[in-house]
């Protein structure tokens, strides 16, 4: 009886984790897609809106930039997503994804290849994202992106 109960709990936990991982993959895709499509409302819906959120990235010149708290993250990204002069809509491909779920927190690491202006070449970014489950939905609390800035891969090479 004990073994049957243990097997049931293990199977139920594995199924729940698999469902969470699929939901996390969907919000990972949505957040990047909506950002690259300049869909501010879609992007905003993927985030927790409190002072725990954080984004950070390296710049082409070797420096880095960060924003802490929803107000800082939102101000920066909203300015970019709602800028009518920015018409770039890069393609992206995610590979080597690892998602770890621990209760209501999860993190994902993966390689993201983003296209240049005409999507003829791609650059590699190493991505680390932290998510929190809020009212049954996975939302971002942290994103760190480490960009190569060297557009050297064709889509066929990925």
C-alpha positions in Angstrom: 0.0 0.0 0.0 2.8 2.4 0.9 4.6 1.8 -2.5 1.3 2.4 -4.3 0.8 5.7 -2.5 4.4 6.7 -3.1 4.1 5.9 -6.8 0.8 7.9 -7.1 2.3 11.0 -5.4 5.4 10.8 -7.6 3.3 10.5 -10.7 1.0 13.3 -9.7 4.0 15.5 -8.9 5.7 14.7 -12.3 2.5 15.6 -14.2 2.1 18.9 -12.3 5.7 19.8 -13.0 5.2 19.0 -16.7 2.1 21.2 -16.8 4.0 24.0 -15.1 7.0 23.6 -17.5 4.6 23.8 -20.5 3.0 26.9 -19.1 6.4 28.5 -18.4 7.5 27.7 -22.0 4.4 29.5 -23.3 5.0 32.6 -21.2 8.7 32.6 -22.2 7.6 32.6 -25.9 4.9 35.2 -25.3 7.1 37.7 -23.4 9.8 37.7 -26.1 7.4 37.6 -29.0 5.3 40.5 -27.7 8.4 42.5 -26.9 9.8 42.0 -30.4 6.4 42.8 -31.9 6.2 46.0 -29.8 3.0 44.8 -28.2 3.3 46.7 -24.9 0.1 45.3 -23.3 1.0 41.7 -24.2 4.5 42.1 -22.8 3.2 43.8 -19.6 0.8 41.0 -19.0 3.8 38.6 -18.6 5.3 40.4 -15.6 4.7 40.8 -11.8 4.1 44.5 -11.1 5.9 45.1 -7.8 9.3 46.1 -6.4 10.8 42.6 -6.7 11.2 42.7 -10.5 14.6 43.1 -12.0 16.2 43.2 -15.5 19.8 43.3 -16.4 21.9 43.0 -19.6 25.3 43.7 -21.0 25.9 46.5 -23.5 28.0 46.4 -26.7 30.6 48.6 -25.1 31.3 46.2 -22.2 29.2 48.0 -19.6 25.9 46.7 -18.2 22.5 48.1 -17.5 19.9 47.2 -14.8 16.5 48.3 -13.7 15.0 47.3 -10.3 11.3 47.3 -9.5 8.3 47.4 -11.8 8.4 51.2 -12.2 11.9 51.2 -13.5 11.5 48.1 -15.7 8.2 49.3 -17.1 9.4 52.9 -17.8 12.4 51.6 -19.8 10.6 48.8 -21.7 7.5 50.8 -22.4 9.6 53.6 -23.9 11.2 51.1 -26.3 8.0 49.2 -27.1 5.9 52.3 -27.8 8.6 54.1 -29.8 7.1 54.5 -33.3 10.5 55.1 -34.8 11.6 51.6 -33.9 10.2 49.3 -36.6 12.6 46.4 -36.1 10.8 43.0 -35.6 13.5 40.4 -35.2 12.9 36.7 -35.4 14.1 34.6 -32.5 14.8 30.9 -31.9 15.3 29.4 -28.4 17.5 26.3 -27.8 18.9 24.3 -25.0 16.2 25.2 -22.6 16.3 24.1 -18.9 13.4 24.9 -16.6 13.4 24.2 -12.9 10.2 24.5 -10.9 10.3 24.7 -7.1 6.8 25.4 -5.7 5.6 28.8 -6.8 9.1 29.8 -8.1 10.9 28.7 -11.3 13.9 29.6 -13.4 14.7 29.0 -17.0 18.1 29.2 -18.8 18.5 28.9 -22.5 20.2 30.1 -25.6 18.3 32.7 -27.6 19.2 33.5 -31.2 17.9 36.8 -32.4 17.8 38.1 -35.9 19.4 41.2 -37.3 17.3 43.9 -39.1 16.5 41.6 -42.1 16.7 38.3 -40.1 19.5 37.1 -42.4 21.9 36.6 -39.5 21.4 35.7 -35.8 23.3 36.5 -32.6 23.5 34.4 -29.5 22.3 35.5 -26.1 22.5 33.5 -22.9 19.2 34.0 -21.0 18.4 33.6 -17.3 14.8 34.2 -16.2 13.0 33.8 -12.9 9.3 33.4 -12.7 6.7 33.3 -9.9 3.3 31.7 -10.0 0.7 34.4 -9.2 -3.0 33.5 -9.1 -2.3 30.3 -11.1 -0.2 32.1 -13.8 3.5 32.2 -14.3 4.9 35.7 -14.4 8.4 37.2 -14.7 10.2 38.6 -11.8 13.7 38.7 -13.3 15.4 38.6 -16.6 19.2 38.7 -17.2 20.4 38.6 -20.8 24.0 38.3 -21.9 24.3 39.4 -25.5 27.1 38.4 -27.9 26.2 41.3 -30.4 28.0 39.4 -33.2 25.4 38.5 -35.9 27.3 35.6 -37.4 24.8 32.7 -37.7 22.4 32.0 -40.5 19.1 30.3 -39.7 20.3 27.1 -41.3 23.3 27.0 -38.9 21.0 27.0 -35.9 
